[in-house]
Amino acid sequence: MKRITQIIVLTVWIMGLSTSIARAQTIRIGSAGLSGELLPLWIAQSKGLFRKNALATEVITFQGGPPTVQSLLAGEIKFHVGGTSSIVDAKLAGGDTFTIAVFVNTLPYTLVASEKIKSADQLKGKRFAVSRLGSVSDLSLRIALRNLGINPEKEAVILGIGDQTSRFGALRSGAVDATVISPPLTITARQLKFNLITSFQEAGIKWAYNSIDITGDFGRSNRETVLNLLKGFIEGMAFIRKNKEESLGVLSKWMRLQDRESLEETYDFLLRILPRKPYGTDEGIQAVLDAIGVRNPKAKKFKPQDFIDISYLQELERSGFIDRIYQ
């Protein structure tokens, strides 16, 4: 009886120790908002693909890129998944950050305006919603306005409202006249008879939009963890291509969206823009630098190579891992 009691106590102690270790090693991933482009992250988390690659992970959703990056620099999260421009800003300010993968290399936004605005020239002097000043939505809006012949610094009122759900709500309420959105809200916009002014991806614009980012210190000390995170994320991208219905289910859960048409529009859009190998391009990062350079002259002193470390992806590719995942 004493022997059995000892075994039980030892078992409980081991289980408690294992739980404590698991908690201590949980990797916190920060995602910048809720939008369909983050589906690979949500798939990897929901389908246990990070766990499959020896990582216990927690996904924390922030309102926009800047606060996510602040949390990364503070060490509160270990990975930033979201707008690359926020990481570039942090680097320009002296932050020890760099990008390890770019999984959206175009601007997925559509500039949408209220029903009363019929043409681009009617946007002059109007109010525009972005997530936060300096965020990806802000920079992309400014690009759109310049392409339309509008000076965003002098001929627009740009307001930080929050994620795209909040921005769209502000448009519906009349608090703003226009905003930038991505699928599936494009369907809702059409149904409400809002006017879709211009689409960035259809114009073929290269832009390092969404990336996976870390601090240099963490990368140097935890290379295996970084590689395992990338493995899970890339498996998430491959899962989307192979499992439509399950992917739609995860998308519905994370975005709290039930409309089938909206889910399918987002899914089809992702199939068009998600790369199999998320290296990104120098052109995409340079576009971010050029946009930031309008307000921050420091950007002109940097090259795209200063912001990205592709050695992790190269290691996975040399091992054959990426090609195997898509078979």
ABEGO torsion letter per residue (X at the ends): XAAAAAAAAAAAAAAAAAAAAAAAABBBBBBBEBBAAAAAAAAAAAAGAAAAAGBBBBBBBBBEAAAAAAAAAAGABABBBEBAAAAAAAAAAGBBBBBABBABABBABBBBBBAABABAAAABGBBBBBABBGBAAAAAAAAAAAAAGBBAAAABBBBBAEBAAAAAAAAAAGABABBBBBOAAAAAAAAAGBBBABBAAAAGBBBBABBBBBBAAAAAABAAAAAAAAAAAAAAAAAAAABAAAAAAAAAAAAGBABAAAAAAAAAAAAAABBABBAEBAAAAAAAAAAAAAABAAAAABBAAAABBAAAAAAAAAAGAAAAAAX
